Amino acid sequence: MTIKTLAAAVVLTLAPVLAFAEGCNYGQKVTMSCAEGMVYDSETGTCVTNTTS
């Protein structure tokens, strides 16, 4: 087996693993939306009534 063939086999074997690792979304922020008249409170992590309007 030549070096080029061996290298191609290794690359093709590892390609799906590398593609899967690229697709991980650990640490991705999620955008939350609240109902009308409510705002997101980052301290409690919930929607609260908007008191400024």
N, C-alpha and C positions, 0 to 999 in steps of 0.2 A: 504494500500500500504506500503510495507516495505521500509526501508531506502535504501537498495541496489537497489531496483527497481527504486526508485525516483532518486537516484544518476545516474544510468545508463541512465534514460530518459533525465536528464539534460545534461549529457555529449554528448549523441547522438544528442540532439537539438543544442548544441553549436558548434559541430565539424565543420559543413560547414562554419560557421561564422569565426572561427579561421583559417581554411584553406584559406579562401578568403583573410583575413588580411595578411597572410604570403606571398601571391602572389603579393602584391602591390609592384611596383617598383619606387616609388617616390624617386627622388634624384639619380637615377641610371645614370651614365655617358654614353654618347653615343659616339662611336668612329666614326669619320668622315674620309673619304678618299677623296683625291684630285686626279685630273687628272694627267697624266704623265707630269713631268716638273713643277709641282706646289707643294707648301707646305702649310700647314695649319697655319694661323696667329691667335694665340689665343687672341690677343688684339682686332682684328676686328671681329673674328669669321667667317672668310671667307678664301678661297683659294687664294693665291697670287703666282705670278711667282717666281720661285726659282732663286735668283740672285747670289748664292754662287758657282754655277758650271760653 
